[in-house]
Amino acid sequence: MHSWRFIIVAFLCFAAYFTGAILFRQERIFLDGSYYFFHVVQSENFWVEHQRFILIASQLLAWIGVQLNLSLETVLLLNSLNPVIYLLLIFIVCVFVFKDKAAGWALLLIGVCGVYFLYFVPMYEVWYGAVLLILFATMLRHEFYHSTWQLTVLGVTAITLLFSYPLMIVGFLYFSILHFLKAGRISIPVAGIFFLIFCIWGACKIFFLSEYETGKVSYPYSRIGTTLGENFQSFENLKSLLWFLFTVYAEAMVMLTLTIALLLKKGRFGQVAILLTFCTGYILLINATHNNPWHHSNYFERMYLVLIPMCMLPFLTEVYSCSPHKRIFEVAFICIILFRGYGIVQHTERYASRIEKVRLFVATAQQQVGSKFFVKGEDYPGDPALDEWSFPMEALLFSSLNNPQRTVTISLKSDLEAGDVQPFLNAHTFRLRLNEIREDTWLNPSYFRLQQGSYTELNKQ
């Protein structure tokens, strides 16, 4: 039975997560967050791209809200609550079904570690996949594969995990090899299921790889030699990488170091080899395919997120779970949650400020005649609202939130004048994002009321 202290800490953590989801629901309408939310509302269906089926789990509450014809404000709140409820459900399974306190701590920590940007710009397939990776490792650790239904559940979890994010294959192999190395044997049915899943995943990625993912693979691969030379040409670059890892991902790096030290002391060299090979290999993979990957950003939080459960879970199962001084570790975990949680709250100002800028543009547009507007970038130098490709969709969403009968869209003039955009614009079309042009009638009338007409310049107020 779990101690009452752990249950109280978990209750307070989830209370804070729910509070944050309510308070910061609008701050999450940004970049991919706005893109997926808009399409669920617009299509009244799940929006899955690049075979990342875990997106269905990330959109479930918003989809239910749309099916029930709830207001856009309510659907927005459900969208923000979704990741918290998802984390809570997996926490309940790990802690109360598998009775795995180590997995419980891992889930509480991944709610705040490595997600300063991702908290507000949730790349749902990455974060949802990382949480699912913890559940997958917990299933293996408890040998949840002895009956047909257990194998089925494990198989569904594994294939969802693999399709959640391309780099998740590293986490899948990492925890699978670690488990069967420690067990000293491999179950034939599990091996068969994993082989089948791996073949399905591989075939889909070879024959049905999207153009987006093809570009994400081919371009970095084509310049690996150049990237390696640029990233490792000086000792200063190595120092920058180590400083980045031991500050932004300090908890993960410290836990990995302590786990390796303990396993070496116990003479478990095979596990040490797996830990070092996969964790350092994962870091080197990122450094071989991306320039200067030691700057804290939304993009690199996505790339490094899989590393967090890979470092934390072995520590929690090999060091924390076997320690007679668990309270000391638990105090440290609580301090980490408080420290990283405070960092997320501080990070809020950046997104709150930008949302306020978007709302000001929308309010100005709603006071003027027409529904399609453009602004000149030179008139708003450095304005954070105009910097992102998602701005036109954000204008649609926030204008409908502000006044459901007065939807507006706003784009930069330079974007409207692009060669693959301008010829397709007329009184009956609008620019959704990038070079994507849509008919006015395409919009879902239950949530958007865009008037027909040409683009006009938005007058400053």
KEFI-715711 format. One record per residue (C-alpha): x negated, z, y; residue in three letters. Coordinates in steps of 0.5 Angstrom, whole numbers, plus 500, padded with zeros to 3 digits. Example, Ala and Ser with C-alpha at 12.3 -4.5 7.8 and 13.67 -1.06 7.14 Angstrom:
2
{rec {475; 516; 491}; 'ALA'},
{rec {473; 514; 498}; 'SER'},
//
This chain:
461
{rec {500; 500; 500}; 'MET'},
{rec {497; 498; 507}; 'HIS'},
{rec {496; 504; 512}; 'SER'},
{rec {501; 505; 517}; 'TRP'},
{rec {495; 504; 522}; 'ARG'},
{rec {494; 497; 520}; 'PHE'},
{rec {502; 496; 520}; 'ILE'},
{rec {502; 499; 527}; 'ILE'},
{rec {496; 494; 530}; 'VAL'},
{rec {500; 488; 527}; 'ALA'},
{rec {506; 490; 530}; 'PHE'},
{rec {503; 491; 537}; 'LEU'},
{rec {499; 484; 536}; 'CYS'},
{rec {506; 480; 534}; 'PHE'},
{rec {509; 484; 540}; 'ALA'},
{rec {504; 481; 545}; 'ALA'},
{rec {504; 474; 542}; 'TYR'},
{rec {512; 474; 542}; 'PHE'},
{rec {511; 476; 550}; 'THR'},
{rec {506; 471; 551}; 'GLY'},
{rec {510; 466; 548}; 'ALA'},
{rec {516; 468; 553}; 'ILE'},
{rec {512; 468; 559}; 'LEU'},
{rec {507; 462; 558}; 'PHE'},
{rec {512; 457; 555}; 'ARG'},
{rec {512; 452; 561}; 'GLN'},
{rec {504; 453; 561}; 'GLU'},
{rec {504; 450; 554}; 'ARG'},
{rec {507; 443; 557}; 'ILE'},
{rec {501; 440; 558}; 'PHE'},
{rec {497; 434; 554}; 'LEU'},
{rec {499; 434; 547}; 'ASP'},
{rec {503; 440; 548}; 'GLY'},
{rec {508; 436; 552}; 'SER'},
{rec {507; 429; 548}; 'TYR'},
{rec {510; 432; 542}; 'TYR'},
{rec {515; 436; 545}; 'PHE'},
{rec {517; 430; 549}; 'PHE'},
{rec {518; 426; 543}; 'HIS'},
{rec {522; 431; 539}; 'VAL'},
{rec {527; 432; 545}; 'VAL'},
{rec {527; 425; 546}; 'GLN'},
{rec {528; 422; 539}; 'SER'},
{rec {532; 429; 536}; 'GLU'},
{rec {527; 428; 530}; 'ASN'},
{rec {520; 430; 528}; 'PHE'},
{rec {514; 427; 531}; 'TRP'},
{rec {509; 426; 526}; 'VAL'},
{rec {503; 421; 527}; 'GLU'},
{rec {496; 420; 523}; 'HIS'},
{rec {499; 423; 517}; 'GLN'},
{rec {499; 430; 519}; 'ARG'},
{rec {505; 432; 516}; 'PHE'},
{rec {504; 439; 518}; 'ILE'},
{rec {506; 437; 525}; 'LEU'},
{rec {513; 438; 522}; 'ILE'},
{rec {512; 446; 521}; 'ALA'},
{rec {510; 446; 529}; 'SER'},
{rec {516; 442; 531}; 'GLN'},
{rec {521; 446; 527}; 'LEU'},
{rec {524; 451; 532}; 'LEU'},
{rec {525; 445; 537}; 'ALA'},
{rec {528; 441; 532}; 'TRP'},
{rec {533; 446; 531}; 'ILE'},
{rec {534; 447; 538}; 'GLY'},
{rec {535; 440; 539}; 'VAL'},
{rec {540; 439; 533}; 'GLN'},
{rec {544; 444; 536}; 'LEU'},
{rec {545; 441; 543}; 'ASN'},
{rec {542; 447; 546}; 'LEU'},
{rec {539; 447; 553}; 'SER'},
{rec {532; 444; 555}; 'LEU'},
{rec {530; 451; 557}; 'GLU'},
{rec {532; 454; 551}; 'THR'},
{rec {529; 448; 547}; 'VAL'},
{rec {522; 450; 551}; 'LEU'},
{rec {523; 457; 549}; 'LEU'},
{rec {523; 456; 542}; 'LEU'},
{rec {518; 451; 542}; 'ASN'},
{rec {513; 456; 545}; 'SER'},
{rec {516; 461; 540}; 'LEU'},
{rec {514; 457; 534}; 'ASN'},
{rec {507; 458; 533}; 'PRO'},
{rec {508; 466; 533}; 'VAL'},
{rec {513; 466; 528}; 'ILE'},
{rec {509; 461; 523}; 'TYR'},
{rec {503; 466; 524}; 'LEU'},
{rec {508; 472; 523}; 'LEU'},
{rec {511; 469; 516}; 'LEU'},
{rec {504; 467; 513}; 'ILE'},
{rec {502; 474; 515}; 'PHE'},
{rec {508; 477; 511}; 'ILE'},
{rec {506; 473; 505}; 'VAL'},
{rec {499; 475; 505}; 'CYS'},
{rec {500; 482; 507}; 'VAL'},
{rec {506; 484; 503}; 'PHE'},
{rec {507; 479; 498}; 'VAL'},
{rec {499; 478; 496}; 'PHE'},
{rec {498; 485; 499}; 'LYS'},
{rec {491; 482; 502}; 'ASP'},
{rec {489; 486; 508}; 'LYS'},
{rec {483; 482; 509}; 'ALA'},
{rec {487; 476; 510}; 'ALA'},
{rec {492; 480; 515}; 'GLY'},
{rec {486; 481; 519}; 'TRP'},
{rec {484; 474; 519}; 'ALA'},
{rec {491; 472; 521}; 'LEU'},
{rec {491; 477; 527}; 'LEU'},
{rec {484; 475; 529}; 'LEU'},
{rec {485; 467; 529}; 'ILE'},
{rec {491; 468; 534}; 'GLY'},
{rec {486; 470; 539}; 'VAL'},
{rec {479; 468; 537}; 'CYS'},
{rec {477; 461; 539}; 'GLY'},
{rec {483; 459; 542}; 'VAL'},
{rec {483; 460; 550}; 'TYR'},
{rec {484; 452; 551}; 'PHE'},
{rec {488; 451; 545}; 'LEU'},
{rec {493; 457; 546}; 'TYR'},
{rec {496; 453; 552}; 'PHE'},
{rec {494; 446; 549}; 'VAL'},
{rec {496; 447; 542}; 'PRO'},
{rec {493; 442; 538}; 'MET'},
{rec {498; 444; 533}; 'TYR'},
{rec {495; 440; 527}; 'GLU'},
{rec {489; 444; 528}; 'VAL'},
{rec {491; 451; 529}; 'TRP'},
{rec {497; 450; 524}; 'TYR'},
{rec {492; 448; 519}; 'GLY'},
{rec {487; 453; 520}; 'ALA'},
{rec {492; 459; 519}; 'VAL'},
{rec {494; 455; 513}; 'LEU'},
{rec {487; 455; 510}; 'LEU'},
{rec {487; 462; 510}; 'ILE'},
{rec {493; 462; 506}; 'LEU'},
{rec {490; 457; 501}; 'PHE'},
{rec {484; 462; 501}; 'ALA'},
{rec {488; 468; 499}; 'THR'},
{rec {492; 464; 494}; 'MET'},
{rec {486; 462; 490}; 'LEU'},
{rec {483; 469; 491}; 'ARG'},
{rec {489; 472; 488}; 'HIS'},
{rec {489; 466; 482}; 'GLU'},
{rec {496; 464; 484}; 'PHE'},
{rec {496; 458; 479}; 'TYR'},
{rec {497; 461; 472}; 'HIS'},
{rec {504; 458; 472}; 'SER'},
{rec {508; 452; 473}; 'THR'},
{rec {511; 454; 480}; 'TRP'},
{rec {505; 457; 482}; 'GLN'},
{rec {501; 451; 481}; 'LEU'},
{rec {506; 447; 485}; 'THR'},
{rec {506; 452; 491}; 'VAL'},
{rec {499; 451; 491}; 'LEU'},
{rec {499; 444; 490}; 'GLY'},
{rec {504; 443; 496}; 'VAL'},
{rec {499; 448; 500}; 'THR'},
{rec {493; 444; 499}; 'ALA'},
{rec {496; 437; 500}; 'ILE'},
{rec {499; 439; 507}; 'THR'},
{rec {492; 443; 509}; 'LEU'},
{rec {488; 436; 507}; 'LEU'},
{rec {493; 432; 511}; 'PHE'},
{rec {493; 437; 517}; 'SER'},
{rec {487; 435; 520}; 'TYR'},
{rec {481; 430; 518}; 'PRO'},
{rec {475; 436; 518}; 'LEU'},
{rec {480; 441; 514}; 'MET'},
{rec {477; 437; 508}; 'ILE'},
{rec {471; 442; 509}; 'VAL'},
{rec {475; 448; 509}; 'GLY'},
{rec {478; 446; 503}; 'PHE'},
{rec {472; 444; 499}; 'LEU'},
{rec {469; 451; 502}; 'TYR'},
{rec {474; 456; 499}; 'PHE'},
{rec {475; 452; 493}; 'SER'},
{rec {468; 452; 491}; 'ILE'},
{rec {467; 459; 493}; 'LEU'},
{rec {472; 462; 489}; 'HIS'},
{rec {471; 458; 482}; 'PHE'},
{rec {463; 460; 483}; 'LEU'},
{rec {465; 467; 484}; 'LYS'},
{rec {470; 467; 478}; 'ALA'},
{rec {465; 463; 474}; 'GLY'},
{rec {470; 459; 471}; 'ARG'},
{rec {475; 453; 473}; 'ILE'},
{rec {482; 453; 471}; 'SER'},
{rec {483; 446; 468}; 'ILE'},
{rec {490; 445; 471}; 'PRO'},
{rec {488; 447; 478}; 'VAL'},
{rec {482; 442; 477}; 'ALA'},
{rec {487; 437; 475}; 'GLY'},
{rec {492; 438; 481}; 'ILE'},
{rec {486; 438; 486}; 'PHE'},
{rec {483; 432; 483}; 'PHE'},
{rec {490; 429; 484}; 'LEU'},
{rec {491; 431; 491}; 'ILE'},
{rec {484; 429; 493}; 'PHE'},
{rec {485; 422; 490}; 'CYS'},
{rec {492; 421; 494}; 'ILE'},
{rec {489; 424; 500}; 'TRP'},
{rec {483; 419; 499}; 'GLY'},
{rec {487; 413; 498}; 'ALA'},
{rec {491; 415; 504}; 'CYS'},
{rec {485; 415; 509}; 'LYS'},
{rec {482; 409; 506}; 'ILE'},
{rec {488; 404; 506}; 'PHE'},
{rec {493; 407; 511}; 'PHE'},
{rec {488; 410; 516}; 'LEU'},
{rec {491; 409; 523}; 'SER'},
{rec {488; 406; 529}; 'GLU'},
{rec {487; 412; 533}; 'TYR'},
{rec {483; 416; 527}; 'GLU'},
{rec {479; 409; 525}; 'THR'},
{rec {476; 410; 532}; 'GLY'},
{rec {475; 417; 532}; 'LYS'},
{rec {471; 416; 526}; 'VAL'},
{rec {467; 409; 527}; 'SER'},
{rec {465; 410; 534}; 'TYR'},
{rec {461; 417; 533}; 'PRO'},
{rec {458; 414; 526}; 'TYR'},
{rec {456; 408; 529}; 'SER'},
{rec {451; 412; 534}; 'ARG'},
{rec {449; 418; 530}; 'ILE'},
{rec {442; 416; 531}; 'GLY'},
{rec {443; 416; 538}; 'THR'},
{rec {447; 422; 538}; 'THR'},
{rec {442; 426; 534}; 'LEU'},
{rec {436; 424; 538}; 'GLY'},
{rec {440; 426; 545}; 'GLU'},
{rec {442; 433; 542}; 'ASN'},
{rec {436; 435; 539}; 'PHE'},
{rec {430; 432; 543}; 'GLN'},
{rec {429; 439; 547}; 'SER'},
{rec {428; 446; 545}; 'PHE'},
{rec {433; 447; 551}; 'GLU'},
{rec {439; 444; 547}; 'ASN'},
{rec {438; 448; 541}; 'LEU'},
{rec {438; 454; 545}; 'LYS'},
{rec {444; 452; 549}; 'SER'},
{rec {447; 451; 542}; 'LEU'},
{rec {446; 458; 539}; 'LEU'},
{rec {448; 461; 546}; 'TRP'},
{rec {454; 457; 545}; 'PHE'},
{rec {456; 459; 538}; 'LEU'},
{rec {454; 467; 539}; 'PHE'},
{rec {458; 467; 545}; 'THR'},
{rec {464; 463; 545}; 'VAL'},
{rec {464; 464; 537}; 'TYR'},
{rec {460; 471; 537}; 'ALA'},
{rec {465; 474; 532}; 'GLU'},
{rec {465; 469; 527}; 'ALA'},
{rec {457; 468; 528}; 'MET'},
{rec {456; 476; 527}; 'VAL'},
{rec {461; 476; 521}; 'MET'},
{rec {457; 470; 518}; 'LEU'},
{rec {450; 473; 519}; 'THR'},
{rec {452; 480; 516}; 'LEU'},
{rec {456; 477; 510}; 'THR'},
{rec {449; 473; 508}; 'ILE'},
{rec {445; 479; 509}; 'ALA'},
{rec {450; 483; 504}; 'LEU'},
{rec {450; 478; 499}; 'LEU'},
{rec {442; 477; 499}; 'LEU'},
{rec {442; 484; 498}; 'LYS'},
{rec {446; 484; 492}; 'LYS'},
{rec {442; 478; 489}; 'GLY'},
{rec {448; 473; 490}; 'ARG'},
{rec {444; 467; 492}; 'PHE'},
{rec {449; 462; 490}; 'GLY'},
{rec {455; 464; 494}; 'GLN'},
{rec {449; 465; 500}; 'VAL'},
{rec {447; 458; 499}; 'ALA'},
{rec {455; 455; 499}; 'ILE'},
{rec {456; 459; 506}; 'LEU'},
{rec {450; 457; 509}; 'LEU'},
{rec {451; 449; 506}; 'THR'},
{rec {458; 449; 509}; 'PHE'},
{rec {457; 453; 515}; 'CYS'},
{rec {451; 450; 518}; 'THR'},
{rec {453; 443; 515}; 'GLY'},
{rec {459; 443; 519}; 'TYR'},
{rec {456; 445; 525}; 'ILE'},
{rec {451; 440; 524}; 'LEU'},
{rec {456; 435; 523}; 'LEU'},
{rec {459; 436; 530}; 'ILE'},
{rec {452; 436; 533}; 'ASN'},
{rec {451; 429; 530}; 'ALA'},
{rec {457; 426; 532}; 'THR'},
{rec {458; 429; 539}; 'HIS'},
{rec {454; 429; 545}; 'ASN'},
{rec {452; 436; 548}; 'ASN'},
{rec {457; 440; 543}; 'PRO'},
{rec {456; 446; 546}; 'TRP'},
{rec {460; 446; 552}; 'HIS'},
{rec {467; 450; 552}; 'HIS'},
{rec {473; 445; 552}; 'SER'},
{rec {479; 444; 549}; 'ASN'},
{rec {476; 438; 545}; 'TYR'},
{rec {471; 442; 542}; 'PHE'},
{rec {475; 448; 541}; 'GLU'},
{rec {479; 443; 536}; 'ARG'},
{rec {472; 441; 533}; 'MET'},
{rec {470; 448; 531}; 'TYR'},
{rec {476; 452; 530}; 'LEU'},
{rec {476; 451; 522}; 'VAL'},
{rec {469; 454; 523}; 'LEU'},
{rec {473; 461; 524}; 'ILE'},
{rec {476; 462; 518}; 'PRO'},
{rec {470; 459; 514}; 'MET'},
{rec {466; 465; 517}; 'CYS'},
{rec {471; 471; 518}; 'MET'},
{rec {474; 471; 511}; 'LEU'},
{rec {468; 471; 507}; 'PRO'},
{rec {466; 477; 511}; 'PHE'},
{rec {473; 480; 511}; 'LEU'},
{rec {473; 480; 503}; 'THR'},
{rec {466; 481; 501}; 'GLU'},
{rec {464; 486; 507}; 'VAL'},
{rec {470; 489; 510}; 'TYR'},
{rec {474; 490; 503}; 'SER'},
{rec {468; 493; 500}; 'CYS'},
{rec {466; 498; 505}; 'SER'},
{rec {467; 506; 505}; 'PRO'},
{rec {467; 505; 513}; 'HIS'},
{rec {473; 501; 514}; 'LYS'},
{rec {476; 505; 520}; 'ARG'},
{rec {469; 503; 524}; 'ILE'},
{rec {471; 495; 522}; 'PHE'},
{rec {478; 496; 524}; 'GLU'},
{rec {476; 499; 531}; 'VAL'},
{rec {472; 493; 532}; 'ALA'},
{rec {477; 488; 530}; 'PHE'},
{rec {482; 491; 535}; 'ILE'},
{rec {477; 491; 540}; 'CYS'},
{rec {476; 484; 539}; 'ILE'},
{rec {483; 482; 539}; 'ILE'},
{rec {484; 486; 546}; 'LEU'},
{rec {478; 483; 549}; 'PHE'},
{rec {479; 476; 547}; 'ARG'},
{rec {487; 477; 548}; 'GLY'},
{rec {485; 479; 555}; 'TYR'},
{rec {481; 472; 556}; 'GLY'},
{rec {487; 468; 554}; 'ILE'},
{rec {491; 472; 560}; 'VAL'},
{rec {485; 471; 565}; 'GLN'},
{rec {485; 463; 562}; 'HIS'},
{rec {493; 463; 564}; 'THR'},
{rec {491; 462; 572}; 'GLU'},
{rec {488; 455; 570}; 'ARG'},
{rec {495; 453; 567}; 'TYR'},
{rec {500; 456; 572}; 'ALA'},
{rec {496; 453; 578}; 'SER'},
{rec {497; 446; 575}; 'ARG'},
{rec {504; 447; 573}; 'ILE'},
{rec {506; 449; 580}; 'GLU'},
{rec {503; 443; 582}; 'LYS'},
{rec {507; 439; 577}; 'VAL'},
{rec {513; 443; 580}; 'ARG'},
{rec {512; 441; 587}; 'LEU'},
{rec {511; 434; 586}; 'PHE'},
{rec {517; 434; 582}; 'VAL'},
{rec {521; 438; 587}; 'ALA'},
{rec {519; 433; 592}; 'THR'},
{rec {521; 427; 588}; 'ALA'},
{rec {528; 430; 587}; 'GLN'},
{rec {529; 431; 594}; 'GLN'},
{rec {528; 423; 595}; 'GLN'},
{rec {532; 417; 594}; 'VAL'},
{rec {530; 414; 587}; 'GLY'},
{rec {528; 416; 580}; 'SER'},
{rec {521; 413; 579}; 'LYS'},
{rec {515; 414; 584}; 'PHE'},
{rec {508; 413; 585}; 'PHE'},
{rec {502; 417; 588}; 'VAL'},
{rec {496; 414; 591}; 'LYS'},
{rec {490; 418; 588}; 'GLY'},
{rec {486; 418; 594}; 'GLU'},
{rec {491; 422; 598}; 'ASP'},
{rec {491; 428; 593}; 'TYR'},
{rec {483; 428; 591}; 'PRO'},
{rec {482; 433; 586}; 'GLY'},
{rec {489; 435; 584}; 'ASP'},
{rec {489; 438; 577}; 'PRO'},
{rec {497; 435; 576}; 'ALA'},
{rec {494; 428; 577}; 'LEU'},
{rec {488; 428; 572}; 'ASP'},
{rec {492; 428; 565}; 'GLU'},
{rec {495; 422; 562}; 'TRP'},
{rec {501; 427; 560}; 'SER'},
{rec {503; 427; 567}; 'PHE'},
{rec {509; 422; 567}; 'PRO'},
{rec {512; 426; 561}; 'MET'},
{rec {511; 432; 564}; 'GLU'},
{rec {515; 430; 571}; 'ALA'},
{rec {520; 428; 566}; 'LEU'},
{rec {521; 434; 563}; 'LEU'},
{rec {520; 439; 569}; 'PHE'},
{rec {525; 435; 573}; 'SER'},
{rec {530; 435; 567}; 'SER'},
{rec {529; 443; 567}; 'LEU'},
{rec {530; 444; 574}; 'ASN'},
{rec {536; 439; 575}; 'ASN'},
{rec {538; 436; 568}; 'PRO'},
{rec {542; 431; 573}; 'GLN'},
{rec {536; 429; 577}; 'ARG'},
{rec {531; 426; 572}; 'THR'},
{rec {524; 423; 575}; 'VAL'},
{rec {518; 420; 573}; 'THR'},
{rec {511; 420; 577}; 'ILE'},
{rec {505; 416; 576}; 'SER'},
{rec {499; 414; 579}; 'LEU'},
{rec {499; 408; 583}; 'LYS'},
{rec {493; 405; 580}; 'SER'},
{rec {496; 406; 573}; 'ASP'},
{rec {502; 402; 575}; 'LEU'},
{rec {497; 397; 577}; 'GLU'},
{rec {493; 396; 571}; 'ALA'},
{rec {494; 389; 567}; 'GLY'},
{rec {497; 391; 561}; 'ASP'},
{rec {502; 395; 565}; 'VAL'},
{rec {504; 392; 572}; 'GLN'},
{rec {507; 385; 568}; 'PRO'},
{rec {512; 390; 564}; 'PHE'},
{rec {515; 394; 570}; 'LEU'},
{rec {522; 392; 573}; 'ASN'},
{rec {528; 396; 575}; 'ALA'},
{rec {530; 397; 568}; 'HIS'},
{rec {523; 400; 566}; 'THR'},
{rec {519; 406; 567}; 'PHE'},
{rec {512; 408; 565}; 'ARG'},
{rec {511; 413; 560}; 'LEU'},
{rec {504; 414; 559}; 'ARG'},
{rec {498; 410; 559}; 'LEU'},
{rec {500; 403; 557}; 'ASN'},
{rec {507; 405; 554}; 'GLU'},
{rec {513; 402; 558}; 'ILE'},
{rec {520; 404; 556}; 'ARG'},
{rec {527; 401; 558}; 'GLU'},
{rec {531; 406; 562}; 'ASP'},
{rec {536; 406; 557}; 'THR'},
{rec {531; 409; 552}; 'TRP'},
{rec {531; 416; 554}; 'LEU'},
{rec {536; 421; 551}; 'ASN'},
{rec {542; 422; 555}; 'PRO'},
{rec {543; 429; 553}; 'SER'},
{rec {536; 431; 556}; 'TYR'},
{rec {534; 426; 561}; 'PHE'},
{rec {538; 422; 567}; 'ARG'},
{rec {533; 417; 570}; 'LEU'},
{rec {536; 412; 575}; 'GLN'},
{rec {535; 405; 574}; 'GLN'},
{rec {530; 402; 580}; 'GLY'},
{rec {523; 400; 582}; 'SER'},
{rec {518; 405; 583}; 'TYR'},
{rec {517; 407; 590}; 'THR'},
{rec {512; 411; 594}; 'GLU'},
{rec {513; 419; 594}; 'LEU'},
{rec {513; 421; 601}; 'ASN'},
{rec {509; 427; 602}; 'LYS'},
{rec {513; 434; 604}; 'GLN'},
//
